[in-house]
């Protein structure tokens, strides 16, 4: 249960990080 929750947090963090990077790229261009 803890392992599943931690992996979900990591996936969510990576997804949010990618979204932030994409937004920064769009803004810079």
N, C-alpha and C positions, 0 to 999 in steps of 0.2 A: 504494500500500500504506500509506504513512504517512498520506495524506489519509483513507483509509477508517478507519484505526485512530483517528485524532484525532477524526473525526466520531462514531465509536462511543463514545469517551470522553465527548464532549460530551453525547450522547444519554443515556448512563448517568448522568452527573452531573445532568442535568435531571430524569431519572426519580427519582433518589434525593432530589433537592431537593423535588420535588412530594410524595414520600412523607413527608418530614420535615414539610413544611407541613401536610399532611393530619393527621398525628399530633398536631401542635401544636394544630390547630383542634379535634380530638376531645378532647384533654386540657383545653383551655381551656373547652370546653362541658361 
